Amino acid sequence: MEKKLTKDYLVKDPWKVIEDGFHGEYNKITESICSIGNGKFGQRACLEEYYSGPTMPGNYVAGVYYPDKTLVGWWKNGYPEYYSKVLNAMDWSSIDFKINGVRFDLAKADILEWHREIDMQTGILYRTCLVRFNHVQFYIESERFCSIADDRLAVQSFAISNVSENVNIEITQGLNFDVQNEDSNYDEKFWEEKKVHFDGEIAYNSAWTKKTRFSVAAAMNTEYLIDGRAVSFEEQKIQSEKYIGFTSSFSLKQGSSLELFKIVSIISSLDYDHDHIEEDARMVVFGYLDHRFDELKDGHIAAWKKKWEHADIEIEGDVAAQQAIRFNIFHLNQTYTGEDSRLNIGPKGFTGEKYGGSTYWDTEAYCLPFYLGTSSSKVAKQLLLYRYHQLDKAYENAAQIGFTQGEALYPMVTMNGEECHNEWEITFEEIHRNGAIAYAIYDYVNYTGDSSYLEGPGLEVLIGISRFWASRIHYSEHSRQYMMHGVTGPNEYENNVNNNWYTNYIACWCLRYTLEVIESLRAKGFSFNSLYNKLNFDEQSESKRWKDIISNMYYPKDERLGIFLQQDNYLDKEQLLVSALDKKHLPLNQNWSWDRVLRSCFIKQADVLQGLYFFEDEFSVEEHEKNFLFYEPRTVHESSLSPCVHAILASKLGMEDKAYEMYLRTARLDLDDYNNDTEDGLHITSMAGTWMSVVKGFAGMRVKNDLLEFKPSLPKAWKSFHFLINFRDRLLRVRISDEGCYVELKKGEAIQIKINDSLYSLSALVHA
């Protein structure tokens, strides 16, 4: 069947995403949308029972991956040895059952009623349906969650209520590592059995990953209840390679209900010793044997409540927008909790396999502001430490392409600091990602006021990055300026270009910022000796070259149009607007050849405008406006990272309709499947852009000169909106409506803020 541009089958609700009536053709989309997680592991919202229709089972454990060998026929020096692959891990929630001896298949049942939902307020995946199968009519009711209260725990309740006649039910369920990835080549599997055991009360299963030798262990305890009362039952143990499970048989009378209650622990060798991991998993479950489902559920809900108390955005008058913003906040918070500096935010989180579960520059450019504004500063600092701990690998990555004098090139795609992207124009050329790492340090210090991070880790990273730029940039004797050739900017629909404006600009900004940090630390009496000796850094000679580059860098510009050129010769392309394209061509990346895309003027995502967003105070309003009006009509927004930048800039320029259009594009990207790819998993890292569109866009929030500032605007479709913001150990509630902007200090010491350039001392409530 032909795919629509957007899907509109989900009920719009302020706190839930609801599927009323089964939409089998969109089942893989719903599996992505209703995914659950807790920062340590997560899963797609696959059905518990067997379903022969479209489905993509997926269970994922944070930090566990497989290095898939990079295979190319034209191997080049510096090419990554592998592409990281996030692994479909152990299936813990599947429940296979027979009705009167016939295996139940939802695809072959008559679905009389259907309700599936993810409750974003509580993190509970819930489903109920009334079906007729093998002449029997019955209800299925299921609930499951990955506990936020204890990130080692998953909990499941599954009930069958008989409503038509007495039946025999046979249920098989267990822990299964005999799984494969959706993207497996030749049905390859990535797990090897470690230990499988049952001690009479708790079963456990563990496995190794091939090559990387991570071990993951799970343990489970299962209880059955009929009409709410625990029952004894006979079960047959099933043990095979990488699987342990049980088959249990029951006779269910008409009107009775059979419920399975299951507690599962899931842990990995990132946190536990290989030799004892099975016993550790068993002990986790053992500690919860006397806990009921509702008790565990209440603890999980309470933990989610605390998260929402610091992160909620409430929109009045637009339920679609309200649902969308909470949907994005929900998935960000269940993907990354900031508890472990070894972990980061994969583009798909726990919702799919695409992009290998790796870290991209998305984290620094888009996700960091969200966690700064909605969590303790410690959470954001963990993201900085993630990169600092991988600095040695950044040196190695730079050495792979010929830079061996302490230059640091952070990877475009990574799991452990090594580059593992398998496209040459990205691996070798999309080096602007280095600038985002440095910008994140600036962003953190500017927002939190905590400059202590610069005294060692921060400055060490900045020097490595600056050294890379100084080595990568070359001097043109012909033009008598510094330039940077052979790069790919954020617009990946242009490869191997010369003098991408954004890359040139952020490179020089990194040099400037590093020099400013050195001077600010010197003014505080900081001693550089130890760090400089460690890095073999000659400040006098190296900073001299940096300053020369800063003073003499070339930035392509068209004086007639008054715009910064995306790269040299961009205007030589045939200049068309997206509005002139037949919609059948969109998205271009699914309908055009790559050759045609590269020859066109069309832009995948913010490129020049990315620089104007990052460094807005260095450019005039006129420069913002001219560049926005030129580039936005040429942008197809086929990266999920694109609309939010445009929404923020449009808000700044007073283009209310365009800002709102871009907000909806980013906010409901997955819910409405704008790019026809939600079934592969959600766009987790771009979800932070939805938050930024509201807070930095419509609310106009900035931090300048240590002051929190707001320049608010109210979308026409909204009656009001209010949000919570964490800023320097304060919790503020901001409400914006036709009546003005209200700011309430809910927690923390008094503070000065600005609203529309007016200064206010805030101790309780400010109305402007």
N, C-alpha and C positions, 0 to 999 in steps of 0.2 A: 504494500500500500504506500501511497505517496505521503511523505512526511509534511505536516503543516509547519509553518514558520515558528509558531509557538503552540504550546499545548495549554488547554484551559479545562482540565478535568478535575482539578483539586479544589476543594472547598476553601474559601478565604475566611480565615478565622484569626483573631488577634494572637492567640497563644498556641494554636495547633495547625498542623498540616494534615488534612483529612481527605481520604479517598472514600467517598460514598458510592458504592457500586464498583464491581471489579472491572478494571481496564487492563486486560491481559496484554494488549498490544503495547502498553506503556509500563509493563511490570518492572522492567529493568530500570526505567526512570524512577519509579516509586521506590525501588530498592535503594537507589542512591540517595534520594531525598530524605528518606526516613532512617538513614544510617544512624548508628549509636556508637559512642566511644567514651573513654575516660582519660585520655592522654597517654596511657600505657598500651591499650589495645582497643580494638573496635571492630565493627562488622557492618556489612550491608544488611538491609532489612529484608533478607530472603525469607521465604515462607518456611515454617518448621516442617510441614508435611511435604511429601513428594509432589513435585509439579513438573510435568513434562513440557510445559510451555516455555516461553522466553524467560530466562533467569541467568544471573551471573553470581553464583555463590562467592562470598568473599569475607574472610576473617584475617585481620592484620595485627601484627605485634610491632610496636614502635621500635625502631632501630635495628630490626632484623631484615636482612636483605641478601640477595644473591648476586654475585658479579658475573653477569652474562657476557661471555666473550664477544668483543667487538670484531666483527668479520667484515672486512672490506678488501677489495682487490687492488687497492692503490695505497697501501699503508704508507703513512708519512711520519717523519720524526715528530715526536710530541703527541702523537695521536693516542687517545685514551685506550687503555688495554681492555676495559670492560664498560658495559652499560649497567648501571644498578637496576635491580629488579625487586620491587617490593613483593614479598611472598604471600600468596594465599596460605594462611596458616590453618591450624587445627579447627575443624568444624565441631562446635560444641552444642549447637542448638537444634540440629535436625532431628525430627521425630517421624519415624516411618511407622505407619500402622495399617492394620488390615481390619476390615469390617466383614464379619462372617466369612473369613478366609480369603477375601479379595483385597489386594493392595489398593489403598486409597490413592487416587491421583486427582488433584484438584482440577486439572485440565479436562478431566473426563466426568466431572461432577456437574450437576445442575446447581448453580449458585443462586439461591433464592434471595438472600440478603447479604450485604457485605459492608464492612466498616473497618478501615485501617487508618491509624493515625500515629503521628509522633507528637507527643506533648512536649513542647519546648520549655515550658516552665518547670517540668519535673524530670525530663530526660527519659520518659517511659515510652517504649514502643508497644502499642496496644492494637489488638485486632479481634473482631468477632465476625462470624459469618454463619449463615444458615444454609446447609447444603443437602442435596439428595443424591445418594450414591448407593448403588447395588440395592435399590428399593428401600433404603433406610434414610430417614430424614433426621438430621442432628445438627447441633450447634458446635462450633469450635470457638473457644475464647483463649487468647494468649496474651501474655505480658512478658516483657523481658527488658533488662537494662544492664549496662556496664557500669558498675558502681563508681560514683565520684567520691563517695565516702571512704571506700577502700579500693584503690585502683588495681588490686590483685583479683577482684571478685566480679563474676558475672552471675546473674540470677534470672531464673526462668520459671514461669508458670504456664501450663498448657492444659486446657480442660476440654473434654468432649461430653456434651450433654445430650443424652438420648431422648428423643421426643416422639418417636413413632412406634417402636416395638422393642422387645427384648433382643439384645444382640451380643455376639461374642467379639471382643476387641483384643487384638494382639499388637502390642507396642514394642518397637525396637528403637533404642536410642543409646548414644554413647559418646566417645571422644575419638575423633577420626583425623589422623594425619595423612591418610591416603587421599590427598587432594592435589589438584594441579591448578596452575594459573590460567586465566582466560587467554593470556598472551603466550602460552607455552608453545615452543616449537616442537613438532613431532611428538606431541603429548608428553613432553618431558616433565618429570616430577622432581622436586627440589628437596624433599625431606627423606632422611634415613632413620629407621627405627632405632631408638635408644633403649627405653625400658617400657614395658607394659605390665601392669600388675593390678590385682584386686585383693584387698586384705579382709574382705568380708563385710566391710562397711563403706569403705572409700576406694574408688578405682582411680588409677592414674595412668597417664600416657605421656611419654616424652619422645622427642625426636631431635636429630641434628639437621642443620642445614648443610647441604653440600658446599664444599669449598670454604665458606666463611666459618663453618663449625660453630654457629650459634646453637645453643640448646634452648628449647622451649618445653616447658612441662605444664601439664594441666591435671587437676584432680577433680573428682565430682562425687557428690552424694545425691541420691534420688529418693524421693518419698512419694508414695501414691496415696491419694485420699478418695474415698467414695462418699459423696454427699457431705463433704467437709470433715470426715473422720478418717484418720490414718488406718490403713488396712495392711494385713500381712498378705504376701503374695509369693507365688513361685516364679522364679526367674531363671532363664537359661543364659549363662555367660557365653558371650561370643568374643573370641580373641583371634585376630589374624594380624598380618603384618601391618603395623602402624595403626591398629584399631583395637579398641576394647569397648564392648557394649553389652547390652542385656535385652533379651526379649521377655516380656511379661504378658500374661494372658488374664483377661477379666471377662466375667459375665455381667453385663450391665442391664438392669431392668429398665423398663419404660419409665421415663420421668426422672431417672437418676443421672448423676454427674460424676465422671471420673477425672480427677485432676492429678497432674504430674508436677511436683515441685522439685526444682533442681538447683543446686548450688555448685558453681564451678570456680576454681581458682586457675589463673593463667599467669605464669611468671616466665622470665627469660634469664639467660646467663649474663645479661647486662647487669643484673642485680643479685644474682644468686650463683653459687659455686656449681660447676658442672656435676661434680661428684655427688652432691647432696640435693640437687634441685627437685628430684621427685619427692623426697621426704619433706622438703620445704613446701611444695605445693600441697601435699597431703595435710600438713599441719595447718595450713591456712583454712582448708575446708573443715578440719577437725574443730577449729576454734569457733565455727559458726553452726555446728550441728544442732544446738539448742535454740537457734534463731528461726522464727517463722518468716514467711514471705513478706507479710505486711511490715514486720519490724525492720527487715533489711531495706524494704522499699521506702519506709519513712526516713531512715538515715540518709539514703540516697537523695530523696527529695529535699531534705534539710540542707544538704551540701549544695544542691543547685540553687536553693533560695539565697544562700550567701553570695553566690556568684551574681545572681540577678540584682541583688541589693547594691552592687557596684557598677553594673554594666547595662541596665535596661534603658531603652529609648521608647518613649510612649508617644504615639502619633494619634491625634484626634481628628476624625473626619475622613479617614482614608484607610479602610481595613486592608486593602491589598498592600499598601505601603507598610502598614503596621506589621502585618504578617511577615513581610519580606525582611524588614530590619531585624526582627527577633530571630528569624530563621538563620540569618547570617551570623548574628552574635552567638547563637546557640552552637552552631557547628564550630566556630572558632574556639569556643571555650571547652568543647569536648575533644578537640583535636590536640590542643596544647595547653598545659597547665603551669608550665614554668618550674616544675619540680626537679628537672634534670637537665643540666647544661649540655649533656651529650645528645639531646634530642632537639629536633627542629620541626618545622611545619612543612610537610609535603604538600604539593599542589592539590592532591586529591584527599589528603588526610587518610581517614579510615574508610573511605567511600568507594575506592576503586584502585586499579593497578596502573593506570596511565601515568606517564612521567616518572615511573619507577619509585615513587615515594621519596624522592630526593629533595635536597634543599636548593632553592634558586635564590636569586637576588630579590624575589618577591617578598621574602621575609623582612629584609631591611627596609625596602622602599615602601611597603604597604602594611605589613603586619605589625611591625614595631610600634607605630603610633597608636594602634588599637590597644595593645597591651599596656602601653604607657598610660593611656587615659582611663583604662577600666580595671587595672590591677595594681598591686604593689609594684614599686619600681624594681623590686627584686626579680620579678618575672621577666621584665624587659632586659635586665642586666644578664640574665641567663643566656639570652640570645646573643648578646655581645661576647660573652665568654665562650659560647659555642665556636665562634670564629677565631677567637684568640687561641683556643686550644688546638686549632687546626692551622696555626700560622706556619709551623714547620712544613706542612704539606703545601702551603701556598708558595713557600720558597722552592720546593721541589717542582711544583707546577710551572713556575717561571723558568726554572733551569731547563725544563723539558723543551722550551722554545728558545733557549739560548741565553737567558739572563741568569748570571751566576754570582752577582755581586750584592747579594742581600735583597734583591727585588722580590716582592711578594705578589703573585697573581692568584687571587682566589678563583675557585672553579665556577663555571656556569652552573654545573650540576654536580652534586656530591652527596655521599653518605658519610664519609669519614675524612673529608678534606682533599681527597684525590679527585681529579677531574674524571667524570664518567659520562660525558655527553658524546653521542656518536655522530654528530653532524659537524663537518669541518668548519663551516662558516660560523658556527656557534662556538665550538671549542677554541679555535684560534683567534677569532675576530670579534666576538661580542664581549669585548673587554671592558665595556662601560660598567659591567657588574662590579668591578673593583671599586668604582666610585661610590656605589650604593653602600658598600661595607663601611667606608669612611664617613659617609653621610649619616649612617645610623649612629655612629659614635657622637657626632655633632648633635643629632636629634635627641639622643638620650641626655647628654649634658645640658643642652639648652632647655629641655623640658623639666628635668628633675633638679637642676642646679647642682648636681653632684659631680664635681670636677675631679674627684679622687680617682676615678677610673682612668683618667688620662695619665696618672703618675705610674707608669709602668705598662700595663697591658694595652691601654688605649694608644699611647704614644708609640709603642713598639709596632703595633699594627699600622698606624699612620705612616711611620717612616718606611716600612716595607712597601706599602702601596705607593707612596710618593716616589720611592726609588724606581719602582716599575714604570711609572709614567715618565720619569726623566729619561729612562733608557729606551722606552718604546717610541717617544716623540723624537723626530729628527729635524735638523735644520736644513732648510732649502736655501742654497746659495743663490739660486735663480730668483726666488721671491724675497729673500732676505727676511724670512719669518720661519717660525717653528710650525710643523705640521704633523699630522698623524694619518698615514695611509693604510689601506687594507683592513678596514674595520667594518663591523656590522653594528648599527645603532639599535635602539629599542624597536624601531620599525624593521622587523625581520623580513619584510617583503622587499628589502634592499640589502644585498650582500656585497662584501668586498668593495666598499666605497672609500673614497678619499675625503678626509676632513668632515666627518660627521659632526655637525655643530654641537650636539649634546655631548658626545664623547670628548671632544676638544675642551668644552667648557668645564665639564665635571673633573677632568684631569687637572686643569689649572686650578680649579677651586680646591682640590685635594692638596695641591702644593701650598696654596695660600693658607689653608686651614692648619696644615701641619706646622708651618712657620709661626702662625698665630699661637698655636698651643705651646710651642717651645718658648715663645716670648712670655706668655702668661705664666708658665711654670717658673721661668727664670725670675720673674717679678716676685714670685712667692718664695724665692730662695731654694727652689728644688735643685738637688744635685744630680747632674746628668752623667757623672763619671761611670757609674756602674752600667747603666743602660747603653751608653755610647761604646764602652769597651766590649760589652756583649755583642753589639751589632757591628762593631768596627766602623762606626759612623763618624765621618769627618764633617762636622757641622759647617765649618767655614767654607770648604770647597764645594760640598754638595749643595748647600743652601744658595751659594752663588749661582750655580747653574739653574736651580729652581727659580730664582728670582728673574733670571734672564729669560727663561721660558715664559713665565707669567707676563713679563713686559712685552714679549714679542711673539705671542701666539697668534696664529691666523684663525679667524672665525669667518666662514663664508656668510655673505650677506648680500641681499639685493636692495640697493639704495632706492631704486624706482618704486618698488612695492613696499619698502620699509620693513622687510621681514628678514629673519635669520634663515639661511638656506639649510635645509636638512642635511645636505652634503654638496660637494662640488657638482655642478652641472645638473642639479635636480630640475631646474626649470627647462632644461633641454628635452625633457620627457614630454609626451603629449599630455597636456593639462586637461583632465576631465574631472567632473565632480561625481560623487557617489549617486547623487540624485538623478544623474543621466543614465545610470545603469538599469537595465531590465532586472527586476527582482529575481528572475530565474537564475541569474549569475551569482547570487549571494547564497551562502558565503563563498567568497572567491576561492578559498583554500579547499573547498569541496567540489568546485565546478570548473576551475581553470587549471591549465597546465602550469607547472612551476615557472617555466620559461615566460609564459604570458604574465604571470603575477610580477616577476622581477622586472619586466620591461615597462610595466604600468607605473603611473604616478601614485597609485593608491597606497594608503598607509595602514598598516596593521593596528598600530596602537600609538599612543602619545610618544613623540620623539622630541622634536623641538619643544613641544608643550610640556614634556616631562621636565625639561630644564627650567622652564618658566615657573612650573609648580614648585620645584625644589628651591629655587633661588629668586623668588618673586620680588624681594626687596631690592634686588640689583637691577631691576628693569622698570621702566615707566608703565603707567596704565596704558598709554598709547601703544607701546611695544607689545604689551599683552594682547590688546584688542586686535591689532593688525595681524599678528601671528595666529591668533585663535581663528579669526574670520577667514584666513587663508587656508590653514591646515585642517580644521575640523571638517569642512565639507569634502575633503579628500580622504578622510579616515573611515575605514569600514568597521572599525571596532571589533575585529575578529580575534583579538586577545581579550580575555576577561579582565585584564588589568587596565584597559583603556578608558571605559566610560567614566570611572570615578575621577580621574584626573581632569577630564573635560567638564564634569559636573562641578568640581571645585573652582576651576577657572571661570566657568560661565557664571557661577554665583558671584565671584569677585567682580565680574564685569557687569553685573546687573541683568544678565540675560536669563531671566527667570524661567521662561518656557524651555529653553535649551538645557538649563541646569536640571530641571525636573525630568525632562526626557532622558537625560543621561543617568539620573538617579534610578529611574525605573529600570533602565537597561542593566545597570549593575546589580540592583537589589533583587530583581526577579529573573536574573540570568538563568539560574538553575530551575527555579520553580516553574517558569514558563518555557524552559528549554529553547532559549533564543538561538543558540548555535547548533542545535540538533546533536548534542554530545553529552547531555546529562546522564544518559545511561552508562557512560564510561566512568562516572564518578562526579562529584561536585567540584566546583572551583574554589577550594578552601581559601587559598591565599588572597584571591581577589575579593573575598567576602569582607575583608578588612576595609576595602575601598568603599563598600556600602556605608560602613560606619563613618569613614572620613567624609563621604559625600554629605552626610547630615551634619556632623560636628564641625568639620573644617569648611564645608560648603555652605549649607543653609545657615548655620550658626556663626560662620565666619571666625571660628576660634583659632587663635594664634598665640604663641609665646614670644614676646619681643622685649628685650631689655629686662628680663626676669619678671615681666608682668603678663598675666593671663588676659587676653583681649578677645572681645566678641564684636562682630559686625553682622548682626543677624538679619535674615530675611525669611519670610514665611511663604512656602509654596501655596499657590491659589487653591489647590485641592485640599489643603489641610486647614483645620480650625486652629490647631496649635500643635506644638510638639515640645516635649521636654526630655532631658537626658541627664544622666549622672556622669560626673567627671572626677577622676582622682588626680589631684595636682599637689605635689609637694606635701604629702601627709595630710591633705585636706580632702574632704568629700563635698562636692558642690552639686546642687541640683539647679539646672538651668531650664527655664520655661519661656518659650517664645510664642506669642500670639499677636492678634491685631492690636491688643492693648499695650504691647511693648515686650520688653525682655526682663524677666524676673530671675534673679540669681540668689539662691539660698545656701548659706554655709551650714551644712548638716553635721560636719565633724571637723575638728581641728582648730588651730589658732586663727585669729583675725588675719585678713589678707587684703591687699589692694588689688583691684582689677580695673580694666577699662571696658566700657561699653560705648561703641560709636565714638571713640576718641575722648570720652569723658572719664575722669578718674573717680573711683568710688572706694571707700574703705568699707570692707565687708566683714561684719561680725555676726549678722543674722540674715537679713533679707534685704536685697537691693532691687528696686524697681526703676527701670529707666525707659 
